[in-house]
Amino acid sequence: MSMTLTSSVPVQPTLRLAFALSMGAAVSLGITRIAYALQETS
């Protein structure tokens, strides 16, 4: 849904930057939690 929305409607640079930052934070948090879980098990 979001892909078609961003492709059809031009997004402001600030909104796109905020979205990229939030996605990057979510990904890094997920990777950190996965790495922590793997450390706990081993």
N, C-alpha and C positions, 0 to 999 in steps of 0.2 A: 504494500500500500504506500509506504513512504517513498519507495523508489520511483513509482509513477508520479507521485506528487512533486518530487524534487525535479524530475525530468520535464514535467509539463509547466511547472511554475518556477520562474527564476527566484532563487533564494538569496536573501541579503547575505553579504560576506560575514557579518557579525554572527548571524544565526547559524550559518554553516560552520564557522569557527567554533562556536559554542557547542554545536552538535558533535563536531570532530573531537573536541576536548573531552566531552562527556563519554563518548564512545571509547576513546583511548583510556580514560580512567576506569571504565567498566571492564575493559579487556585486561588491563594491567592488574586490576583487583582480582579478576577471575584467575589469571595466571598465577598470581601470588598465592591464592587460596589452594589451587591445585598443587603447586609446588610444596606448600606447607603440609597438605594432606599426604603427599607422596613421602615427605620426610618423616611424618609421624608413623606411617606404616612400616617403613624400612628400618 
